[in-house]
Amino acid sequence: MVSRSTRRANRCLIVGLAAAFALAAAGSGQACTTAVVAGSATANGRPLLWKNRDAENKQNQVVYDDTGRYPFVGVVNSGDPAGFEVWAGVNARGFAIMNSVSYNLATTDSTAEGQLMRLALQSCATIEEFQALLEKTNGAAT
């Protein structure tokens, strides 16, 4: 069972993600902007991930997924309600992940990233578990 504080944190994340993506939708750039803020710099002592998602698909939605080991909330393209490609999210254990695509590189296909992040949210509670997942998949999403 998910604790009350975890449910509250998840609700805050959903509201924050919704606000961030509403602001992002107003822009027209093609560069994802991300920030990672250390817990020592936040009011509540918890680290913060922030992402402005600029991608070809401007329509996003937040989904809840409980099909893996850990339930999670994640940002997906609209039209992907099953959340097969997750671009940012956090699970019930507090493990959070996001990506930032660099459109100035030769390869811009980030589909595998979204699939790998979904798998990570479903199955990882720690950085060590995520590292083991990366080593197991050797960069290939399942």
Secondary structure, DSSP 8 states (H G I E B T S, - for coil): ---HHHHHHHHHHHHHHHHHHHHHHH---S--EEEEE-GGGSTTS--EEEEE---S---EEEEEE-SSSS-EEEEEETT-TT-SS-SEEEETTS-EEE----TTSS----HHHHHHHHHHHHH-SSHHHHHHHHHHHTT---
